[in-house]
Amino acid sequence: MPSLRIVHSEAATNFGGQEGRIFKEMTAMRARGHHLEAICQPQGLLAGRLSEAGFTVHAIRMDGPANYVKGVMAVRAILKQGRFDVLNTHSRRDTVIAALAGRLAGTPLIVRTRHLSNKVGSMWSYTILPHRVTTVSDHVREYLISRGVAAEKVATVYSPIVLPAPVERSTLRDELGLADDDIVVGCVAVMRATKGHKDLIDAIAPLMAVRPKLHLVFVGAGSPVFEQTQAYVAERKLQDRIHLMGTRRDVPNLLAGFDLFALATQQEASGTVYVEAQASGLPVVGTDVGGVSEMFRHGETGFLVPPKNSAALTQALERLIDDPVLRRRMGDEGRRMVWEEGVFSPARLAENTEAIYTKWLAERRG
């Protein structure tokens, strides 16, 4: 197919899952032969990473009302000069600037991507400014449809994971002084109240009381929940069994040291960390919220339990902790799903994105 000229806009200045998705999407689409550029705030971490990767990045200030009109006019000029086929916006702030600029510039296709699962206040940045919308899970798609986005104008494109290189031996157990026959339940997530770290502690504590070789490892940081979790672990006198490792940049290495993965999240748009765990050959335990049920196969690659149901979470953990054969079978099936089926690969993301851009451009031009 002909190469498309695509520009992404993002107003956020930090770098989290949303910005990582944009980076991977742009990289994968460039690999398919398309031309990609970005519009970011000058202090944005995404801008720096994209520039280092060889992308053209346009720096536009988007914060505060004083920069609104200036931002619209500046982005309009970028769009007209770049003659882009597609403008893809990601946050509310860059959408109200860039999508309006796209309308004024006559950009053929303006797409808004919704990355979050929380409730939307005003819907005009989904129904009026963009021509079409993409979401990171069917759960988010169905929510937007219920709020008034036409079903034919919104499509799901799952966020990808980059498959980890094989880990010969994890350093995790050496770092924590754990034996090879200790059972390690691992959780990788930013420390926010909605991630359910306390719920996971409450569910696993009764199992620890009668299983001296059972350990729980948290990877991730974020104040004040990190400090609150530390205090709660101390309050329950579990400091020697529950380990908080903070932020790490070697997550595949740590995953390779776990026996199973668990995250008791209370709110999740998709939950690609479950996919990352499965890619490392781990069975997973997750809560049935948001798009989590779309990330793994209940009963095949892990267990899905109701949110805020401590008994159900304890039971799911217990089954995997006490059955190494089940752990191995579910872990192998999860690895096969991710590696062989490629549902969550960057290549699949690019294929699906290219297909919906092409379809929507044809509809718009028609």
C-alpha positions in Angstrom: 0.0 0.0 0.0 1.2 3.6 -0.4 3.2 5.2 2.4 1.2 7.3 4.7 2.3 10.6 6.3 1.3 10.4 10.0 1.9 12.8 12.9 1.2 12.0 16.5 0.5 14.7 19.2 1.1 14.3 22.9 0.9 17.0 25.6 2.2 14.9 28.6 5.7 15.7 29.8 6.3 12.5 31.7 6.9 9.1 30.2 4.5 6.3 31.2 2.5 3.5 29.5 0.7 5.9 27.2 3.9 7.5 26.0 5.5 4.1 25.6 2.6 3.0 23.4 3.1 6.0 21.2 6.8 5.3 20.9 6.3 1.7 20.0 3.5 2.5 17.5 5.5 5.1 15.7 8.5 2.7 15.5 6.4 -0.1 14.2 4.7 2.0 11.6 8.0 3.4 10.4 9.2 -0.2 10.0 6.3 -0.7 7.6 7.4 2.1 5.4 5.3 5.0 6.6 6.5 8.5 7.4 6.1 9.4 11.1 6.5 12.7 13.0 5.4 14.0 16.4 4.2 17.2 18.1 5.2 17.3 21.8 5.8 19.8 24.5 9.5 20.9 24.5 10.1 19.5 28.0 8.3 16.2 27.3 10.4 13.1 27.8 8.7 11.5 24.8 10.1 14.2 22.6 13.6 13.4 23.7 13.2 9.7 23.1 11.7 10.1 19.7 14.4 12.5 18.6 17.1 10.0 19.8 15.3 7.4 17.7 15.5 9.6 14.6 12.0 11.0 14.4 11.2 14.6 13.5 9.7 16.2 16.6 8.0 19.6 16.6 8.1 21.3 20.0 5.0 23.3 20.8 4.0 24.6 24.2 0.5 23.3 25.1 0.2 24.2 28.8 -2.0 27.1 30.0 -4.7 29.2 28.3 -2.0 31.6 27.0 -0.6 29.0 24.8 -3.9 27.7 23.4 -4.4 30.0 20.4 -0.7 30.2 19.7 -0.6 26.4 19.9 -3.5 25.9 17.5 -1.9 28.3 14.9 1.5 26.7 15.3 0.1 23.1 14.8 -2.0 24.3 11.9 1.1 25.5 10.2 2.9 22.2 10.8 0.0 20.2 9.4 -0.3 22.3 6.3 3.4 22.3 5.6 3.7 18.5 6.3 0.7 17.5 4.2 -0.1 14.7 6.6 -2.7 12.1 5.8 -3.3 11.3 9.5 -3.1 13.3 12.7 -3.4 11.0 15.8 -3.9 12.8 19.2 -3.6 11.1 22.6 -4.4 13.4 25.6 -7.2 15.9 26.1 -4.9 18.9 26.1 -3.2 18.1 22.8 -6.5 17.0 21.3 -8.2 20.4 21.9 -5.2 22.1 20.3 -4.0 19.7 17.6 -7.4 18.3 16.5 -8.8 21.8 16.1 -5.7 22.8 14.1 -6.2 19.7 12.0 -9.8 20.8 11.2 -8.5 24.2 10.2 -5.7 22.7 8.1 -8.0 20.2 6.4 -6.1 17.1 7.5 -7.9 14.2 5.9 -8.1 12.0 9.0 -8.0 13.0 12.7 -7.9 10.1 15.2 -8.1 10.4 19.0 -6.7 7.4 21.0 -8.2 6.7 24.4 -5.7 5.0 26.7 -7.5 5.2 30.0 -10.5 3.4 31.6 -11.7 6.1 34.0 -14.8 8.1 33.3 -14.8 10.9 30.7 -16.3 14.2 31.6 -16.8 16.2 28.4 -17.1 14.0 25.3 -16.4 16.7 22.7 -12.8 15.7 22.3 -14.1 12.3 21.2 -17.3 13.2 19.3 -16.7 16.6 17.7 -13.0 17.3 17.2 -11.7 14.0 15.8 -13.1 12.1 12.9 -12.5 8.7 14.5 -11.3 7.1 17.8 -9.1 4.2 18.7 -9.0 2.5 22.1 -6.6 0.1 23.9 -9.3 -2.5 24.7 -12.8 -3.5 23.8 -13.9 -2.5 27.4 -12.8 1.2 26.7 -14.4 1.0 23.2 -17.8 -0.1 24.6 -17.7 2.6 27.3 -17.1 5.3 24.6 -20.0 3.9 22.5 -22.2 4.0 25.6 -21.3 7.7 25.9 -22.3 8.6 22.4 -19.4 7.7 20.0 -20.8 6.0 16.9 -19.8 2.3 16.9 -18.5 2.5 13.3 -16.2 5.3 14.3 -14.3 3.6 17.1 -11.9 0.6 16.9 -9.8 -1.3 19.3 -6.0 -1.6 18.7 -4.2 -3.4 21.5 -1.0 -2.0 22.9 2.0 -4.0 22.1 4.8 -5.4 24.2 8.4 -5.8 23.1 9.3 -9.5 23.6 12.1 -9.9 26.2 15.4 -11.4 25.4 15.9 -14.8 27.0 17.2 -14.5 30.6 19.7 -17.2 31.4 19.5 -16.7 35.2 17.6 -14.0 37.1 19.4 -12.1 39.7 16.3 -11.7 41.8 16.8 -14.5 44.3 20.4 -13.7 44.9 19.5 -10.1 45.6 16.9 -11.1 48.1 18.7 -14.1 49.6 16.0 -16.5 48.4 16.5 -20.2 47.7 15.7 -21.9 44.4 12.8 -23.8 46.1 11.2 -20.6 47.6 7.9 -19.8 45.9 7.9 -16.2 44.6 4.7 -14.3 43.7 5.6 -11.2 41.8 3.8 -8.0 41.0 5.1 -5.3 38.7 3.0 -2.0 38.8 3.4 1.6 39.6 2.5 2.3 43.2 -1.0 3.8 43.0 -4.0 3.1 45.3 -6.0 1.6 42.4 -3.3 -1.0 41.7 -4.5 -3.0 44.7 -1.1 -3.7 46.5 -2.8 -3.8 49.9 -5.5 -6.2 48.5 -2.8 -8.6 47.3 -1.0 -8.5 50.7 -4.3 -9.3 52.5 -5.0 -12.2 50.1 -1.5 -13.8 50.4 -0.9 -13.2 54.1 -3.0 -16.3 55.2 -1.1 -18.4 52.8 2.2 -17.2 54.1 1.2 -18.1 57.7 1.4 -21.8 56.8 3.9 -21.7 53.9 7.3 -20.6 55.2 8.9 -20.6 51.8 6.3 -18.3 50.2 7.4 -14.7 49.3 5.8 -11.7 47.6 7.8 -9.2 45.5 6.6 -5.8 44.5 8.4 -4.0 41.7 7.5 -0.3 41.1 7.4 3.0 42.9 5.1 6.0 43.5 4.5 8.2 46.6 2.8 8.1 48.9 1.6 4.5 48.2 5.1 3.0 48.3 5.6 4.4 51.8 2.1 3.4 52.9 2.7 -0.2 51.6 6.1 -0.4 53.5 4.3 0.7 56.7 1.5 -1.9 56.1 4.0 -4.7 55.6 5.8 -3.7 58.8 2.5 -3.5 60.6 1.7 -7.1 59.6 5.3 -8.1 60.5 6.0 -9.5 57.0 9.1 -7.6 56.2 11.1 -10.8 55.7 8.4 -12.2 53.3 7.2 -9.2 51.3 9.9 -7.3 49.4 9.6 -3.9 47.8 12.2 -3.3 45.1 11.1 0.1 43.9 11.6 1.2 40.3 13.7 -1.2 38.2 14.8 -1.1 34.5 15.5 -4.8 34.3 11.9 -6.0 34.6 12.4 -9.1 32.3 15.3 -10.2 34.6 13.0 -9.9 37.6 10.1 -11.6 35.9 12.4 -14.6 35.2 12.8 -15.0 39.0 9.1 -15.2 39.8 7.1 -18.4 39.9 3.8 -16.6 39.1 2.5 -13.1 38.5 -0.4 -11.4 40.3 -1.9 -7.9 40.2 -5.1 -7.1 42.0 -5.8 -3.9 40.1 -9.1 -2.1 40.7 -9.0 0.0 37.5 -7.3 -0.8 34.2 -7.8 0.2 30.6 -6.0 -2.9 29.3 -3.2 -4.3 31.5 -0.3 -5.2 29.2 1.8 -6.1 32.2 -0.1 -9.4 32.3 1.0 -9.9 28.7 4.6 -9.2 29.7 4.4 -11.7 32.5 3.0 -14.4 30.1 5.8 -13.6 27.6 8.2 -14.6 30.4 6.4 -17.9 30.9 4.5 -17.0 34.0 0.9 -18.0 34.9 -1.0 -14.9 36.0 -3.7 -13.9 38.4 -5.7 -10.8 37.7 -8.9 -9.0 38.6 -11.9 -8.8 36.2 -11.9 -5.0 35.7 -11.5 -2.9 32.5 -9.7 -4.7 29.7 -7.8 -7.2 31.9 -10.0 -10.1 30.7 -8.7 -9.4 27.2 -5.1 -9.8 28.2 -5.1 -13.5 29.2 -7.2 -16.6 29.0 -9.0 -17.5 32.2 -8.4 -21.2 33.1 -5.8 -21.5 30.4 -3.0 -19.0 31.0 -4.1 -17.8 34.5 -7.1 -17.0 36.7 -9.4 -14.1 36.6 -11.1 -13.2 39.9 -13.7 -10.5 40.9 -12.2 -7.2 42.2 -12.1 -6.6 46.0 -12.8 -10.3 46.6 -10.1 -11.4 49.0 -11.3 -15.0 49.3 -11.4 -15.5 45.5 -7.9 -14.0 45.1 -6.5 -16.2 47.9 -8.0 -19.3 46.3 -6.5 -18.5 42.9 -3.1 -17.8 44.4 -3.3 -21.0 46.5 -4.0 -23.2 43.4 -0.9 -21.9 41.6 1.3 -21.8 44.6 0.6 -25.4 45.6 0.6 -26.9 42.1 3.9 -26.6 40.2 2.5 -28.7 37.3 -0.4 -26.3 36.8 2.0 -23.4 37.0 4.2 -24.8 34.4 1.3 -25.7 32.1 -0.4 -22.3 32.3 3.0 -20.6 32.0 3.8 -22.5 28.8 0.4 -21.8 27.3 0.8 -18.1 28.1 4.2 -18.0 26.5 2.8 -19.7 23.4 -0.1 -17.3 23.1 2.2 -14.3 23.3 5.2 -15.5 21.2 3.5 -17.7 18.6 0.1 -16.0 18.1 1.6 -12.5 18.2 -1.6 -10.8 19.3 0.3 -8.2 21.3 3.3 -7.7 19.0 4.4 -4.4 17.6 4.0 -5.9 14.1 0.4 -6.8 14.8 -0.2 -3.3 16.2 1.2 -1.7 13.0 -0.8 -4.0 10.7 -4.1 -3.2 12.5 -3.3 0.5 12.7 -2.5 0.6 9.0 -5.7 -1.3 8.2 -8.0 1.1 10.1 -6.2 4.2 8.9 -6.6 3.0 5.3 -10.3 2.1 5.9 -11.1 5.4 7.5 -9.2 7.5 5.0 -11.2 5.7 2.2 -14.5 6.5 4.0 -13.5 10.1 4.6 -12.4 10.6 1.0 -15.4 8.8 -0.3 
